[in-house]
Amino acid sequence: MLLIADPTAGLADRLVEARRSGAKLTAEAGLVPADAAAADAVQLAVANRLGPIGGYKVMQVGDGPGSWGAILADRIFEAPAAAAYAVSPLKVEVEVAFVLGRDLPGRTDGTPYSVDEVAEAIGGAFAAFEILESRLADDPKPSPLLVRADFLGNWGLVRGRPIAAWRAAVHSDLAVRLEIGGRLAVDQRGGHPAGDPAHALTWLANALVATGLGLGAGEVVTTGAFGGGHAIAPGETAVASIGGFEPIRFTLLAG
């Protein structure tokens, strides 16, 4: 597969148009970014056209390389929330997310933030729905780099009420339940992809500094799903509970 030298050439345009039309992109020759930095450059090019970034999703298992996806500010809703959308199918995931209490812009000497420094910058944690919409065709399976360029499939986020004393509330043994349209989709204890939902925060803070962004006060970070993504149809309501957090609701209205 031919890789493009300029990662934003054409791909950002195609992804913006896919968001508007619902058409799905395939991994055509020249479409896949060359590396993670190129994929992130495409994300930022798309965000520059569609509106400010209000937060991020992050994935990291163990100490391996992580990945992040942008969340647009106008797609962050307060629970209980309702939104109409009919461009293409959506899925919901139940997650633990965090809100920044102060900026993490990076240091002049380039020293990375420590786990404790990032934790001290967190203003609270809350139960969240990540809402997913892929702008990519399922078949053939898209390249991980193309998925990364597509905000890691993020459509938006529904945020619950934050808990300020979050360190005691966030751990690897949380009880999680999700119902969609009255159907039970998730009922489990633990099972977060990273074990501890807060695990990837430090990696993200330092990765964003490396791009020239940094995390800012008021921005939100969601950190991975309990029980995967599940389809939600227009007219259905998703209800989720995570032990120790206020339950959340999201209704997908008919568009």
C-alpha positions in Angstrom: 0.0 0.0 0.0 1.4 3.4 -1.0 1.7 5.7 2.0 1.2 9.5 1.5 4.1 11.8 2.4 1.8 14.6 3.7 -0.5 12.9 6.2 -3.2 15.6 6.0 -3.4 15.8 2.2 -6.8 14.6 1.2 -7.5 12.4 4.2 -8.7 15.2 6.4 -11.0 16.4 3.6 -12.4 12.9 3.2 -13.0 12.4 6.9 -14.8 15.7 7.2 -17.0 14.8 4.2 -17.7 11.4 5.7 -19.0 13.0 8.9 -21.4 15.1 6.9 -22.6 12.4 4.4 -22.3 9.2 6.3 -20.3 7.6 3.5 -17.7 5.1 4.8 -14.0 5.3 3.7 -12.0 2.3 2.7 -8.2 1.9 3.0 -7.5 3.0 -0.6 -3.9 3.4 -1.8 -2.4 6.5 -0.4 -5.0 7.0 2.3 -3.3 5.4 5.4 -1.1 7.7 7.5 2.5 6.7 7.6 2.8 6.6 11.4 1.1 7.7 14.6 2.4 11.2 14.3 0.9 11.5 10.9 -2.5 10.1 12.1 -2.5 12.6 14.9 -1.8 15.4 12.5 -4.9 14.4 10.5 -7.0 14.4 13.7 -5.9 18.0 14.4 -6.5 19.1 10.8 -10.1 17.7 11.1 -10.6 19.3 14.5 -9.4 22.7 13.2 -12.2 22.6 10.6 -15.0 21.2 12.8 -14.6 23.1 16.1 -12.5 23.2 19.3 -11.4 20.1 21.1 -13.1 19.7 24.5 -11.3 16.5 25.5 -9.8 13.2 24.6 -10.2 9.5 24.6 -7.1 7.5 25.4 -6.1 3.8 25.1 -3.0 2.3 26.7 -2.4 -1.2 28.1 0.6 -1.7 30.4 3.6 0.4 29.5 3.2 0.1 25.8 2.6 2.9 23.3 -0.8 4.5 23.7 -3.1 6.2 21.3 -5.5 9.1 21.7 -8.6 10.5 19.9 -10.0 14.0 20.0 -13.5 14.8 21.3 -15.1 17.9 19.9 -16.4 20.4 22.5 -19.8 20.7 21.0 -20.2 16.9 21.3 -19.8 16.8 25.1 -23.2 16.6 26.8 -24.3 16.6 30.5 -26.3 13.6 31.7 -29.1 13.0 31.4 -28.7 13.9 27.8 -30.6 13.5 24.5 -29.5 14.1 21.0 -30.9 13.5 17.5 -28.6 11.9 14.9 -29.4 9.9 11.8 -26.3 10.2 9.5 -25.0 6.7 10.4 -25.3 4.2 13.2 -24.0 4.9 16.7 -22.7 2.8 19.6 -22.3 3.5 23.3 -19.7 2.5 25.8 -19.8 2.9 29.5 -16.5 4.4 30.9 -14.9 6.2 33.7 -13.7 9.7 32.6 -11.9 12.6 34.3 -12.0 16.4 34.2 -8.8 18.4 34.5 -8.6 20.8 37.4 -5.6 22.7 36.1 -3.5 23.0 33.0 -0.7 20.5 32.1 1.1 22.5 29.3 4.5 20.9 29.7 7.7 22.2 31.2 10.3 24.4 29.6 13.0 21.8 30.2 11.0 19.0 28.6 10.9 16.9 31.8 7.8 14.6 31.6 5.0 14.7 34.1 5.0 12.0 36.8 2.0 9.9 37.7 1.5 11.9 40.9 1.8 15.2 39.1 -0.9 14.2 36.6 -3.1 12.8 39.4 -2.9 16.1 41.3 -4.1 18.0 38.2 -7.3 15.9 38.0 -10.3 17.8 39.3 -12.6 14.8 39.5 -13.9 11.6 37.9 -17.3 10.7 36.6 -19.3 7.9 34.8 -19.5 8.6 31.1 -20.9 7.3 27.9 -18.5 7.4 25.0 -20.6 7.6 21.8 -19.0 5.9 18.8 -19.4 6.5 15.1 -16.9 5.1 12.6 -16.3 7.0 9.4 -14.5 3.9 8.1 -15.9 0.8 6.3 -15.8 -2.4 8.4 -14.7 -4.6 5.4 -11.8 -4.8 4.9 -10.8 -4.1 8.5 -9.4 -0.6 8.6 -5.8 0.0 9.5 -5.2 1.0 13.2 -3.5 4.2 11.9 -6.6 5.1 9.9 -8.8 4.5 12.9 -6.5 6.8 14.9 -6.8 9.5 12.3 -10.6 9.1 12.7 -10.6 10.2 16.3 -10.5 6.5 17.3 -14.1 6.4 16.2 -15.3 9.0 18.7 -18.6 10.8 18.0 -19.1 12.4 21.5 -19.3 12.0 25.2 -22.0 12.1 27.9 -20.6 13.2 31.2 -22.0 12.5 34.7 -21.6 14.4 37.9 -17.9 14.4 38.9 -16.6 13.0 42.2 -13.8 15.3 43.5 -12.4 12.7 45.9 -11.8 10.4 42.9 -8.8 8.4 43.9 -10.7 6.2 46.3 -13.6 5.8 43.8 -11.5 4.8 40.8 -10.0 1.3 40.9 -9.8 -2.0 39.0 -12.8 -3.8 40.7 -15.7 -1.5 39.8 -19.2 -2.9 39.3 -20.6 -1.8 36.0 -24.1 -2.2 34.4 -25.4 -1.0 31.1 -28.9 -1.3 29.7 -29.9 -0.1 26.2 -33.6 0.1 25.3 -34.4 -2.1 28.3 -31.9 -4.8 27.2 -29.0 -5.7 29.4 -25.7 -5.1 27.6 -23.1 -5.1 30.3 -23.2 -6.5 33.9 -19.7 -7.1 35.2 -17.2 -6.3 37.9 -13.8 -5.0 36.7 -12.7 -5.8 33.2 -11.3 -2.4 32.2 -8.8 -2.8 29.3 -6.0 -1.2 31.3 -7.1 -2.6 34.7 -7.0 0.8 36.5 -9.1 3.4 34.5 -6.7 6.1 35.5 -3.7 4.3 34.1 -3.4 6.0 30.8 -3.7 9.6 32.1 0.1 10.1 32.5 0.9 8.8 29.1 -1.7 11.1 27.5 -0.6 14.2 29.3 3.0 13.7 28.1 2.0 12.6 24.6 -0.1 15.8 24.1 2.8 17.9 25.3 4.9 16.3 22.6 2.4 17.5 20.0 2.4 21.0 21.3 -1.1 20.7 22.8 -1.0 19.8 26.5 -4.1 19.2 28.6 -6.1 22.2 29.8 -8.3 22.9 32.8 -11.9 21.9 32.1 -11.0 19.4 29.4 -12.2 15.8 29.9 -10.5 12.5 29.3 -12.2 9.1 28.9 -10.2 6.1 29.3 -11.7 2.9 27.9 -14.9 0.8 27.9 -16.2 -1.7 30.4 -17.8 -4.4 28.2 -17.2 -2.9 24.8 -19.4 -0.9 22.4 -23.1 -1.6 21.9 -25.5 -0.4 19.2 -28.1 2.2 20.1 -31.1 2.7 17.8 -33.0 6.0 17.4 -35.7 6.2 20.1 -33.7 4.1 22.6 -32.3 5.1 25.9 -29.0 3.9 27.4 -28.8 3.8 31.3 -25.5 3.0 33.0 -24.3 2.7 36.6 -20.7 2.4 37.9 -20.3 1.6 41.5 -19.7 4.7 43.6 -20.8 7.1 40.7 -24.1 8.7 39.9 -26.0 6.8 37.2 -26.2 8.3 33.7 -28.7 8.3 30.9 -28.5 9.0 27.2 -31.4 9.0 24.7 -30.8 8.8 20.9 -33.7 10.7 19.4 -35.0 10.0 16.0 -33.3 12.4 13.5 
